[in-house]
Amino acid sequence: MKKRLLLVGTLALAVILLASTGPVFAWPSIYPRGLTINKLAKVAPGYILFYPHAPGRGAILIDNQTGKIVKEWKHGGMAPELLPNGHIFLSEQMTVPGLPGYYTGDLTEFDWDGNKVWQWNGEAPGRKKPSSPYHHDFVKLENGNVLILGMDKVNRPEISDKVLMDDVFWEVTPSGKVVWELYTTDILDQIGFSDEEKKLIYEQKGLHGPDWAHSNDCTVVLPNKWFNKGDDRFKPGNLLTDFRSLNTTIILDKETKKIVWQLGPNYPDGKVDQIIGQHDAHMIPKGYPGEGNILIFDNGGAAGYPRKIRGWSRVVEVDPVKKEIVWMYEAKAWGEQGLFFSNYVSNAQRLDNGNTFIDEGYPGRLFEVTKAGEIVWEWLSPWVNEPPTPVDYPGPGNYIYRAYKYPRDYCPQFKDLE
């Protein structure tokens, strides 16, 4: 196993970067890159899927035992995801004037061999095609439909006198029919901003300008003990999403389009400290340790109206009824905190053995920790100059927006990889 080396000057660099108003880049903690820690007896066996956002690469599947690539698809996308039948959802990017390239694309389903089997490009009978039919996230629903996060340009003079880029959620049938939609501007008044905060939104004084809310997460509430006990806020199928620029995570009743549960935007919120620029809030599935709780990658970078910053990242598991943190991973000492910080992107995933798989996305670092916080597996994306150099978002070519770990029996095609 390669020896871990602390970078010289990490603390000084972190202080300098925190003083800046731009994005913050956390240098990785070890060299060389690739697989660096592998305590297999403590690791959940599986394959890891991600898109490294590196030139010439597509979505990649690596074996956690070796850290080596076992499968690569032609296309990438913000958050590639496998289905139990071996199909994969990827994004085919397109260019839309006024929208960043990583926002725009068609959500496409391929089979294991890369053959296209379904696509959502935003076109539907009797409907205006949106500015971007897909960005950041989606979820395949049990009824066969797909819940998709997209973006559309809107004029809402009561919110801003400038054009807004608004996050839109669509539920789309296999035939491409939209059976449910929600524009984020329609629920602004439910979030609970003060007049001062609304003024900042009106003036587009956020990190992303006209992209005023910046949702990065599209998932649903899973079957859970809270609903079984009679708490309708956690009805399976309700929309669960993050708004990075609002420092807010919500659950929305899909039938009424009313927010029924919320963290943020203001500090404090129950026993959960201020979440800042968070990603990938989702409910831990039934049968996994912590089932029914909500897991969040709390970035701690710059976000909000007015802008807030913590300066290091953490992963929090929240009891949604009590609104209190029941488990957390963060580096303890200041110098260590500087080594766990992704200002943008990232996610975390609870595994069936109780470990938590973490994508510290901005430096392209994937690792797995036990409940006690021990790092038992670590891999760093190799597609970057050595040593890495702080640059503006989206990073030096190795950032990983999201990564998922799948058990080795997840889909039939995995047997051929053994």
URQUIGI-V818463 format. One record per helix or strand of 3 or more residues. SS is the DSSP state (helix for helix, strand for strand). FROM is the first residue (numbers start at 1). TO is the last residue. If there is no record, write none. Layout:
SS;FROM;TO
SS;FROM;TO
This chain:
helix;10;18
strand;34;38
helix;40;42
strand;47;51
strand;59;63
strand;69;72
strand;76;82
strand;88;93
helix;101;103
strand;105;110
strand;116;120
strand;138;140
strand;146;154
strand;164;172
strand;178;183
helix;184;191
helix;195;202
helix;225;228
helix;232;234
strand;239;243
helix;244;246
strand;248;253
strand;258;263
strand;279;283
strand;294;298
strand;314;319
strand;324;329
helix;334;337
strand;347;350
strand;356;360
strand;365;369
strand;375;380
strand;403;406
helix;412;417
